[in-house]
């Protein structure tokens, strides 16, 4: 009886092989042939799923975004705004090997976005999705303040920039001792500046 192939699973395994190459050798080393070699597959087998190099790269970044989103959706949210915001922010930070790898891969693709229109379109879409999530947090925060003075758009973009900047620092300046404690301290102090005694969260 012929073996049943799960085509979606196979595409994900191919993307994971590409991710490994990105982390070891950089994005420029990712080719359909190189990924086939990484998996021990024939070039034709990989081309069955991805006809072009651009198709492979686009799927790689889309899958990365999908997996992060799925993890966030499955977080144990409590309905307490401050705690839920922290859960989302920590999930985006490279605080373990899986999230560090995701951050390294994402930054590699972000660098390519400047010269690759298809990657740029995906990068912008993910950027806007994350901004929308932060904006939603700020809108909830404003609605719970007794003094509704918060500038939702400004604070959403400020938090977005803070999170992005911390991720970049972690990836580009690795190995700093106490990194996790420093990250948590920076984020905590920022949230403290937003949550004051007038907030009922």
LINLINQUI-V466073 format. One line per field, one symbol per residue. ss: DSSP state (A for helix, B for strand, O for the rest). phi: phi as a letter, one per 40 degrees, with the letter a starting at -180 (. if undefined). psi: psi as a letter, one per 20 degrees, with the letter a starting at -180 (. if undefined). A space follows every 10 residues. Layout:
ss = ???
phi = ???
psi = ???
//
This chain:
ss = OOOOOOAAAA AAAAAAAAAA AAAAAOAAAO OAAAAAAAAO OOAAAAAOOO OOAAAAAAAA AAAAAAAAAA AAAOOOOOOO AAAAAAAAAA AAOOOOAAAA AAAAAAAAAA AAAOOOAAAA AAAAAAAAAA AAAAAAAAAA AAAABOOOOO OAAAAAAAAA AAAAAAAAAA AAOOOOOOAA AAAAAAAAAA AAAAOOOOBO O
phi = .ccccccccc ccccccccdc cdccbgcccc bccccccdcg bcdccccccb cbcccccccd cccdcccccc cccccccbgc dcccccdccc cccccacccc cccccccccc ccccbbcccc ccccccdccc cccccccccc ccccccbcbc cdcccccccd cccdcccccc ccbcgccgcc ccdccccccc cdcccbcccb b
psi = pqpppohggg hhhgghgggh gghgirhiio rgghhgghik rqhhghihho hrghgggghg hggggghggg gghjqmqiio ggghgggggh hiqmirhghg gggggghghh hhhhiohghg ggggggghgg ghghhhghgg gghiqhomip oggghghggg hgggghgggh gimrjpqkgg hgghgggghg hhhhoaiipn .
//
